[in-house]
Amino acid sequence: MREDVLAGLSLDERVEDHLDGLVQVLDAAWRQMAERLAEAGDDAKISIEVQAEAGRS
């Protein structure tokens, strides 16, 4: 059944491989953000806003 669901989503790689790729992208994004925060220094003003999405509160 899992293969049918993945095929329906046009995902032709194994689940583990697909998730590994997503983990690598997320890890790279976090590392880049950490580097930019370090470059900005302790006096930089930082604001993180989480916007509500449809169906989320």
mmCIF file of the N, C-alpha and C atoms, coordinates in Angstrom:
data_MODEL
# 
_entry.id   MODEL 
# 
loop_
_atom_site.group_PDB 
_atom_site.id 
_atom_site.type_symbol 
_atom_site.label_atom_id 
_atom_site.label_alt_id 
_atom_site.label_comp_id 
_atom_site.label_asym_id 
_atom_site.label_entity_id 
_atom_site.label_seq_id 
_atom_site.pdbx_PDB_ins_code 
_atom_site.Cartn_x 
_atom_site.Cartn_y 
_atom_site.Cartn_z 
_atom_site.occupancy 
_atom_site.B_iso_or_equiv 
_atom_site.pdbx_formal_charge 
_atom_site.auth_seq_id 
_atom_site.auth_comp_id 
_atom_site.auth_asym_id 
_atom_site.auth_atom_id 
_atom_site.pdbx_PDB_model_num 
ATOM 1   N N  . MET A 1 1  ? 0.823  -1.195 0.000  1.00 0.00 ? 1  MET A N  1 
ATOM 2   C CA . MET A 1 1  ? 0.000  0.000  0.000  1.00 0.00 ? 1  MET A CA 1 
ATOM 3   C C  . MET A 1 1  ? 0.869  1.263  0.000  1.00 0.00 ? 1  MET A C  1 
ATOM 4   N N  . ARG A 1 2  ? 1.945  1.260  0.762  1.00 0.00 ? 2  ARG A N  1 
ATOM 5   C CA . ARG A 1 2  ? 2.802  2.437  0.851  1.00 0.00 ? 2  ARG A CA 1 
ATOM 6   C C  . ARG A 1 2  ? 3.334  2.830  -0.525 1.00 0.00 ? 2  ARG A C  1 
ATOM 7   N N  . GLU A 1 3  ? 3.731  1.830  -1.331 1.00 0.00 ? 3  GLU A N  1 
ATOM 8   C CA . GLU A 1 3  ? 4.238  2.121  -2.666 1.00 0.00 ? 3  GLU A CA 1 
ATOM 9   C C  . GLU A 1 3  ? 3.175  2.788  -3.526 1.00 0.00 ? 3  GLU A C  1 
ATOM 10  N N  . ASP A 1 4  ? 1.902  2.362  -3.374 1.00 0.00 ? 4  ASP A N  1 
ATOM 11  C CA . ASP A 1 4  ? 0.812  2.968  -4.138 1.00 0.00 ? 4  ASP A CA 1 
ATOM 12  C C  . ASP A 1 4  ? 0.632  4.441  -3.763 1.00 0.00 ? 4  ASP A C  1 
ATOM 13  N N  . VAL A 1 5  ? 0.728  4.728  -2.487 1.00 0.00 ? 5  VAL A N  1 
ATOM 14  C CA . VAL A 1 5  ? 0.577  6.114  -2.027 1.00 0.00 ? 5  VAL A CA 1 
ATOM 15  C C  . VAL A 1 5  ? 1.710  6.971  -2.575 1.00 0.00 ? 5  VAL A C  1 
ATOM 16  N N  . LEU A 1 6  ? 2.932  6.468  -2.492 1.00 0.00 ? 6  LEU A N  1 
ATOM 17  C CA . LEU A 1 6  ? 4.070  7.226  -3.003 1.00 0.00 ? 6  LEU A CA 1 
ATOM 18  C C  . LEU A 1 6  ? 3.966  7.435  -4.506 1.00 0.00 ? 6  LEU A C  1 
ATOM 19  N N  . ALA A 1 7  ? 3.552  6.411  -5.225 1.00 0.00 ? 7  ALA A N  1 
ATOM 20  C CA . ALA A 1 7  ? 3.391  6.546  -6.674 1.00 0.00 ? 7  ALA A CA 1 
ATOM 21  C C  . ALA A 1 7  ? 2.318  7.582  -6.989 1.00 0.00 ? 7  ALA A C  1 
ATOM 22  N N  . GLY A 1 8  ? 1.248  7.601  -6.208 1.00 0.00 ? 8  GLY A N  1 
ATOM 23  C CA . GLY A 1 8  ? 0.186  8.581  -6.406 1.00 0.00 ? 8  GLY A CA 1 
ATOM 24  C C  . GLY A 1 8  ? 0.659  10.007 -6.180 1.00 0.00 ? 8  GLY A C  1 
ATOM 25  N N  . LEU A 1 9  ? 1.691  10.167 -5.377 1.00 0.00 ? 9  LEU A N  1 
ATOM 26  C CA . LEU A 1 9  ? 2.270  11.489 -5.109 1.00 0.00 ? 9  LEU A CA 1 
ATOM 27  C C  . LEU A 1 9  ? 3.458  11.782 -6.030 1.00 0.00 ? 9  LEU A C  1 
ATOM 28  N N  . SER A 1 10 ? 3.670  10.910 -6.994 1.00 0.00 ? 10 SER A N  1 
ATOM 29  C CA . SER A 1 10 ? 4.793  11.023 -7.943 1.00 0.00 ? 10 SER A CA 1 
ATOM 30  C C  . SER A 1 10 ? 6.144  10.974 -7.232 1.00 0.00 ? 10 SER A C  1 
ATOM 31  N N  . LEU A 1 11 ? 6.216  10.208 -6.156 1.00 0.00 ? 11 LEU A N  1 
ATOM 32  C CA . LEU A 1 11 ? 7.471  10.001 -5.439 1.00 0.00 ? 11 LEU A CA 1 
ATOM 33  C C  . LEU A 1 11 ? 7.969  8.606  -5.791 1.00 0.00 ? 11 LEU A C  1 
ATOM 34  N N  . ASP A 1 12 ? 9.065  8.543  -6.539 1.00 0.00 ? 12 ASP A N  1 
ATOM 35  C CA . ASP A 1 12 ? 9.522  7.247  -7.018 1.00 0.00 ? 12 ASP A CA 1 
ATOM 36  C C  . ASP A 1 12 ? 10.711 6.683  -6.245 1.00 0.00 ? 12 ASP A C  1 
ATOM 37  N N  . GLU A 1 13 ? 11.155 7.374  -5.200 1.00 0.00 ? 13 GLU A N  1 
ATOM 38  C CA . GLU A 1 13 ? 12.249 6.841  -4.410 1.00 0.00 ? 13 GLU A CA 1 
ATOM 39  C C  . GLU A 1 13 ? 11.714 6.199  -3.131 1.00 0.00 ? 13 GLU A C  1 
ATOM 40  N N  . ARG A 1 14 ? 12.566 5.453  -2.481 1.00 0.00 ? 14 ARG A N  1 
ATOM 41  C CA . ARG A 1 14 ? 12.165 4.818  -1.225 1.00 0.00 ? 14 ARG A CA 1 
ATOM 42  C C  . ARG A 1 14 ? 11.850 5.888  -0.185 1.00 0.00 ? 14 ARG A C  1 
ATOM 43  N N  . VAL A 1 15 ? 10.975 5.556  0.743  1.00 0.00 ? 15 VAL A N  1 
ATOM 44  C CA . VAL A 1 15 ? 10.574 6.507  1.787  1.00 0.00 ? 15 VAL A CA 1 
ATOM 45  C C  . VAL A 1 15 ? 11.800 7.012  2.544  1.00 0.00 ? 15 VAL A C  1 
ATOM 46  N N  . GLU A 1 16 ? 12.679 6.105  2.925  1.00 0.00 ? 16 GLU A N  1 
ATOM 47  C CA . GLU A 1 16 ? 13.861 6.482  3.688  1.00 0.00 ? 16 GLU A CA 1 
ATOM 48  C C  . GLU A 1 16 ? 14.729 7.471  2.917  1.00 0.00 ? 16 GLU A C  1 
ATOM 49  N N  . ASP A 1 17 ? 14.892 7.224  1.615  1.00 0.00 ? 17 ASP A N  1 
ATOM 50  C CA . ASP A 1 17 ? 15.708 8.121  0.796  1.00 0.00 ? 17 ASP A CA 1 
ATOM 51  C C  . ASP A 1 17 ? 15.050 9.496  0.673  1.00 0.00 ? 17 ASP A C  1 
ATOM 52  N N  . HIS A 1 18 ? 13.750 9.502  0.493  1.00 0.00 ? 18 HIS A N  1 
ATOM 53  C CA . HIS A 1 18 ? 13.018 10.766 0.383  1.00 0.00 ? 18 HIS A CA 1 
ATOM 54  C C  . HIS A 1 18 ? 13.154 11.574 1.674  1.00 0.00 ? 18 HIS A C  1 
ATOM 55  N N  . LEU A 1 19 ? 12.953 10.917 2.809  1.00 0.00 ? 19 LEU A N  1 
ATOM 56  C CA . LEU A 1 19 ? 13.053 11.612 4.094  1.00 0.00 ? 19 LEU A CA 1 
ATOM 57  C C  . LEU A 1 19 ? 14.482 12.058 4.379  1.00 0.00 ? 19 LEU A C  1 
ATOM 58  N N  . ASP A 1 20 ? 15.465 11.243 4.009  1.00 0.00 ? 20 ASP A N  1 
ATOM 59  C CA . ASP A 1 20 ? 16.863 11.642 4.193  1.00 0.00 ? 20 ASP A CA 1 
ATOM 60  C C  . ASP A 1 20 ? 17.161 12.931 3.432  1.00 0.00 ? 20 ASP A C  1 
ATOM 61  N N  . GLY A 1 21 ? 16.633 13.037 2.229  1.00 0.00 ? 21 GLY A N  1 
ATOM 62  C CA . GLY A 1 21 ? 16.835 14.252 1.443  1.00 0.00 ? 21 GLY A CA 1 
ATOM 63  C C  . GLY A 1 21 ? 16.218 15.465 2.114  1.00 0.00 ? 21 GLY A C  1 
ATOM 64  N N  . LEU A 1 22 ? 15.017 15.298 2.658  1.00 0.00 ? 22 LEU A N  1 
ATOM 65  C CA . LEU A 1 22 ? 14.353 16.405 3.350  1.00 0.00 ? 22 LEU A CA 1 
ATOM 66  C C  . LEU A 1 22 ? 15.115 16.803 4.611  1.00 0.00 ? 22 LEU A C  1 
ATOM 67  N N  . VAL A 1 23 ? 15.632 15.819 5.334  1.00 0.00 ? 23 VAL A N  1 
ATOM 68  C CA . VAL A 1 23 ? 16.410 16.096 6.544  1.00 0.00 ? 23 VAL A CA 1 
ATOM 69  C C  . VAL A 1 23 ? 17.662 16.896 6.190  1.00 0.00 ? 23 VAL A C  1 
ATOM 70  N N  . GLN A 1 24 ? 18.315 16.548 5.094  1.00 0.00 ? 24 GLN A N  1 
ATOM 71  C CA . GLN A 1 24 ? 19.519 17.269 4.681  1.00 0.00 ? 24 GLN A CA 1 
ATOM 72  C C  . GLN A 1 24 ? 19.204 18.725 4.345  1.00 0.00 ? 24 GLN A C  1 
ATOM 73  N N  . VAL A 1 25 ? 18.087 18.955 3.657  1.00 0.00 ? 25 VAL A N  1 
ATOM 74  C CA . VAL A 1 25 ? 17.695 20.324 3.308  1.00 0.00 ? 25 VAL A CA 1 
ATOM 75  C C  . VAL A 1 25 ? 17.381 21.126 4.569  1.00 0.00 ? 25 VAL A C  1 
ATOM 76  N N  . LEU A 1 26 ? 16.636 20.528 5.490  1.00 0.00 ? 26 LEU A N  1 
ATOM 77  C CA . LEU A 1 26 ? 16.288 21.215 6.733  1.00 0.00 ? 26 LEU A CA 1 
ATOM 78  C C  . LEU A 1 26 ? 17.535 21.510 7.561  1.00 0.00 ? 26 LEU A C  1 
ATOM 79  N N  . ASP A 1 27 ? 18.435 20.543 7.653  1.00 0.00 ? 27 ASP A N  1 
ATOM 80  C CA . ASP A 1 27 ? 19.670 20.737 8.403  1.00 0.00 ? 27 ASP A CA 1 
ATOM 81  C C  . ASP A 1 27 ? 20.501 21.872 7.804  1.00 0.00 ? 27 ASP A C  1 
ATOM 82  N N  . ALA A 1 28 ? 20.593 21.916 6.490  1.00 0.00 ? 28 ALA A N  1 
ATOM 83  C CA . ALA A 1 28 ? 21.354 22.982 5.829  1.00 0.00 ? 28 ALA A CA 1 
ATOM 84  C C  . ALA A 1 28 ? 20.736 24.348 6.109  1.00 0.00 ? 28 ALA A C  1 
ATOM 85  N N  . ALA A 1 29 ? 19.408 24.418 6.110  1.00 0.00 ? 29 ALA A N  1 
ATOM 86  C CA . ALA A 1 29 ? 18.729 25.690 6.382  1.00 0.00 ? 29 ALA A CA 1 
ATOM 87  C C  . ALA A 1 29 ? 18.998 26.157 7.813  1.00 0.00 ? 29 ALA A C  1 
ATOM 88  N N  . TRP A 1 30 ? 18.944 25.240 8.771  1.00 0.00 ? 30 TRP A N  1 
ATOM 89  C CA . TRP A 1 30 ? 19.214 25.608 10.165 1.00 0.00 ? 30 TRP A CA 1 
ATOM 90  C C  . TRP A 1 30 ? 20.656 26.059 10.342 1.00 0.00 ? 30 TRP A C  1 
ATOM 91  N N  . ARG A 1 31 ? 21.583 25.365 9.692  1.00 0.00 ? 31 ARG A N  1 
ATOM 92  C CA . ARG A 1 31 ? 22.997 25.742 9.794  1.00 0.00 ? 31 ARG A CA 1 
ATOM 93  C C  . ARG A 1 31 ? 23.235 27.132 9.195  1.00 0.00 ? 31 ARG A C  1 
ATOM 94  N N  . GLN A 1 32 ? 22.591 27.402 8.061  1.00 0.00 ? 32 GLN A N  1 
ATOM 95  C CA . GLN A 1 32 ? 22.736 28.710 7.436  1.00 0.00 ? 32 GLN A CA 1 
ATOM 96  C C  . GLN A 1 32 ? 22.177 29.804 8.343  1.00 0.00 ? 32 GLN A C  1 
ATOM 97  N N  . MET A 1 33 ? 21.029 29.529 8.963  1.00 0.00 ? 33 MET A N  1 
ATOM 98  C CA . MET A 1 33 ? 20.447 30.513 9.866  1.00 0.00 ? 33 MET A CA 1 
ATOM 99  C C  . MET A 1 33 ? 21.373 30.756 11.059 1.00 0.00 ? 33 MET A C  1 
ATOM 100 N N  . ALA A 1 34 ? 21.948 29.694 11.610 1.00 0.00 ? 34 ALA A N  1 
ATOM 101 C CA . ALA A 1 34 ? 22.858 29.843 12.745 1.00 0.00 ? 34 ALA A CA 1 
ATOM 102 C C  . ALA A 1 34 ? 24.090 30.656 12.356 1.00 0.00 ? 34 ALA A C  1 
ATOM 103 N N  . GLU A 1 35 ? 24.617 30.419 11.161 1.00 0.00 ? 35 GLU A N  1 
ATOM 104 C CA . GLU A 1 35 ? 25.773 31.191 10.696 1.00 0.00 ? 35 GLU A CA 1 
ATOM 105 C C  . GLU A 1 35 ? 25.426 32.669 10.542 1.00 0.00 ? 35 GLU A C  1 
ATOM 106 N N  . ARG A 1 36 ? 24.271 32.938 9.985  1.00 0.00 ? 36 ARG A N  1 
ATOM 107 C CA . ARG A 1 36 ? 23.858 34.336 9.796  1.00 0.00 ? 36 ARG A CA 1 
ATOM 108 C C  . ARG A 1 36 ? 23.629 35.034 11.134 1.00 0.00 ? 36 ARG A C  1 
ATOM 109 N N  . LEU A 1 37 ? 23.067 34.316 12.089 1.00 0.00 ? 37 LEU A N  1 
ATOM 110 C CA . LEU A 1 37 ? 22.879 34.905 13.418 1.00 0.00 ? 37 LEU A CA 1 
ATOM 111 C C  . LEU A 1 37 ? 24.226 35.211 14.061 1.00 0.00 ? 37 LEU A C  1 
ATOM 112 N N  . ALA A 1 38 ? 25.187 34.306 13.893 1.00 0.00 ? 38 ALA A N  1 
ATOM 113 C CA . ALA A 1 38 ? 26.519 34.531 14.452 1.00 0.00 ? 38 ALA A CA 1 
ATOM 114 C C  . ALA A 1 38 ? 27.185 35.731 13.783 1.00 0.00 ? 38 ALA A C  1 
ATOM 115 N N  . GLU A 1 39 ? 27.022 35.863 12.470 1.00 0.00 ? 39 GLU A N  1 
ATOM 116 C CA . GLU A 1 39 ? 27.598 37.000 11.747 1.00 0.00 ? 39 GLU A CA 1 
ATOM 117 C C  . GLU A 1 39 ? 26.962 38.320 12.176 1.00 0.00 ? 39 GLU A C  1 
ATOM 118 N N  . ALA A 1 40 ? 25.678 38.275 12.506 1.00 0.00 ? 40 ALA A N  1 
ATOM 119 C CA . ALA A 1 40 ? 24.959 39.497 12.877 1.00 0.00 ? 40 ALA A CA 1 
ATOM 120 C C  . ALA A 1 40 ? 25.437 40.033 14.221 1.00 0.00 ? 40 ALA A C  1 
ATOM 121 N N  . GLY A 1 41 ? 25.924 39.167 15.078 1.00 0.00 ? 41 GLY A N  1 
ATOM 122 C CA . GLY A 1 41 ? 26.443 39.597 16.370 1.00 0.00 ? 41 GLY A CA 1 
ATOM 123 C C  . GLY A 1 41 ? 25.363 39.674 17.434 1.00 0.00 ? 41 GLY A C  1 
ATOM 124 N N  . ASP A 1 42 ? 25.817 39.893 18.652 1.00 0.00 ? 42 ASP A N  1 
ATOM 125 C CA . ASP A 1 42 ? 24.915 39.898 19.804 1.00 0.00 ? 42 ASP A CA 1 
ATOM 126 C C  . ASP A 1 42 ? 23.981 41.099 19.839 1.00 0.00 ? 42 ASP A C  1 
ATOM 127 N N  . ASP A 1 43 ? 24.348 42.189 19.188 1.00 0.00 ? 43 ASP A N  1 
ATOM 128 C CA . ASP A 1 43 ? 23.530 43.396 19.229 1.00 0.00 ? 43 ASP A CA 1 
ATOM 129 C C  . ASP A 1 43 ? 22.467 43.444 18.131 1.00 0.00 ? 43 ASP A C  1 
ATOM 130 N N  . ALA A 1 44 ? 22.440 42.449 17.270 1.00 0.00 ? 44 ALA A N  1 
ATOM 131 C CA . ALA A 1 44 ? 21.470 42.445 16.164 1.00 0.00 ? 44 ALA A CA 1 
ATOM 132 C C  . ALA A 1 44 ? 20.059 42.244 16.708 1.00 0.00 ? 44 ALA A C  1 
ATOM 133 N N  . LYS A 1 45 ? 19.127 42.960 16.119 1.00 0.00 ? 45 LYS A N  1 
ATOM 134 C CA . LYS A 1 45 ? 17.726 42.800 16.499 1.00 0.00 ? 45 LYS A CA 1 
ATOM 135 C C  . LYS A 1 45 ? 17.131 41.690 15.642 1.00 0.00 ? 45 LYS A C  1 
ATOM 136 N N  . ILE A 1 46 ? 16.574 40.712 16.310 1.00 0.00 ? 46 ILE A N  1 
ATOM 137 C CA . ILE A 1 46 ? 16.029 39.554 15.611 1.00 0.00 ? 46 ILE A CA 1 
ATOM 138 C C  . ILE A 1 46 ? 14.576 39.384 16.002 1.00 0.00 ? 46 ILE A C  1 
ATOM 139 N N  . SER A 1 47 ? 13.757 39.154 15.014 1.00 0.00 ? 47 SER A N  1 
ATOM 140 C CA . SER A 1 47 ? 12.337 38.920 15.251 1.00 0.00 ? 47 SER A CA 1 
ATOM 141 C C  . SER A 1 47 ? 11.921 37.674 14.484 1.00 0.00 ? 47 SER A C  1 
ATOM 142 N N  . ILE A 1 48 ? 11.339 36.729 15.178 1.00 0.00 ? 48 ILE A N  1 
ATOM 143 C CA . ILE A 1 48 ? 10.841 35.514 14.537 1.00 0.00 ? 48 ILE A CA 1 
ATOM 144 C C  . ILE A 1 48 ? 9.332  35.507 14.684 1.00 0.00 ? 48 ILE A C  1 
ATOM 145 N N  . GLU A 1 49 ? 8.654  35.465 13.564 1.00 0.00 ? 49 GLU A N  1 
ATOM 146 C CA . GLU A 1 49 ? 7.196  35.467 13.566 1.00 0.00 ? 49 GLU A CA 1 
ATOM 147 C C  . GLU A 1 49 ? 6.686  34.180 12.933 1.00 0.00 ? 49 GLU A C  1 
ATOM 148 N N  . VAL A 1 50 ? 5.764  33.538 13.608 1.00 0.00 ? 50 VAL A N  1 
ATOM 149 C CA . VAL A 1 50 ? 5.139  32.337 13.072 1.00 0.00 ? 50 VAL A CA 1 
ATOM 150 C C  . VAL A 1 50 ? 3.753  32.729 12.611 1.00 0.00 ? 50 VAL A C  1 
ATOM 151 N N  . GLN A 1 51 ? 3.530  32.589 11.325 1.00 0.00 ? 51 GLN A N  1 
ATOM 152 C CA . GLN A 1 51 ? 2.242  32.965 10.764 1.00 0.00 ? 51 GLN A CA 1 
ATOM 153 C C  . GLN A 1 51 ? 1.317  31.756 10.762 1.00 0.00 ? 51 GLN A C  1 
ATOM 154 N N  . ALA A 1 52 ? 0.074  31.995 11.141 1.00 0.00 ? 52 ALA A N  1 
ATOM 155 C CA . ALA A 1 52 ? -0.915 30.919 11.151 1.00 0.00 ? 52 ALA A CA 1 
ATOM 156 C C  . ALA A 1 52 ? -1.243 30.520 9.720  1.00 0.00 ? 52 ALA A C  1 
ATOM 157 N N  . GLU A 1 53 ? -1.354 29.232 9.496  1.00 0.00 ? 53 GLU A N  1 
ATOM 158 C CA . GLU A 1 53 ? -1.743 28.716 8.191  1.00 0.00 ? 53 GLU A CA 1 
ATOM 159 C C  . GLU A 1 53 ? -3.194 28.281 8.257  1.00 0.00 ? 53 GLU A C  1 
ATOM 160 N N  . ALA A 1 54 ? -3.786 28.105 7.128  1.00 0.00 ? 54 ALA A N  1 
ATOM 161 C CA . ALA A 1 54 ? -5.173 27.638 7.082  1.00 0.00 ? 54 ALA A CA 1 
ATOM 162 C C  . ALA A 1 54 ? -5.276 26.308 7.823  1.00 0.00 ? 54 ALA A C  1 
ATOM 163 N N  . GLY A 1 55 ? -6.200 26.219 8.723  1.00 0.00 ? 55 GLY A N  1 
ATOM 164 C CA . GLY A 1 55 ? -6.409 24.986 9.471  1.00 0.00 ? 55 GLY A CA 1 
ATOM 165 C C  . GLY A 1 55 ? -5.539 24.840 10.698 1.00 0.00 ? 55 GLY A C  1 
ATOM 166 N N  . ARG A 1 56 ? -4.655 25.800 10.942 1.00 0.00 ? 56 ARG A N  1 
ATOM 167 C CA . ARG A 1 56 ? -3.795 25.746 12.125 1.00 0.00 ? 56 ARG A CA 1 
ATOM 168 C C  . ARG A 1 56 ? -4.133 26.912 13.029 1.00 0.00 ? 56 ARG A C  1 
ATOM 169 N N  . SER A 1 57 ? -4.007 26.694 14.306 1.00 0.00 ? 57 SER A N  1 
ATOM 170 C CA . SER A 1 57 ? -4.280 27.785 15.243 1.00 0.00 ? 57 SER A CA 1 
ATOM 171 C C  . SER A 1 57 ? -3.041 28.156 16.004 1.00 0.00 ? 57 SER A C  1 
# 
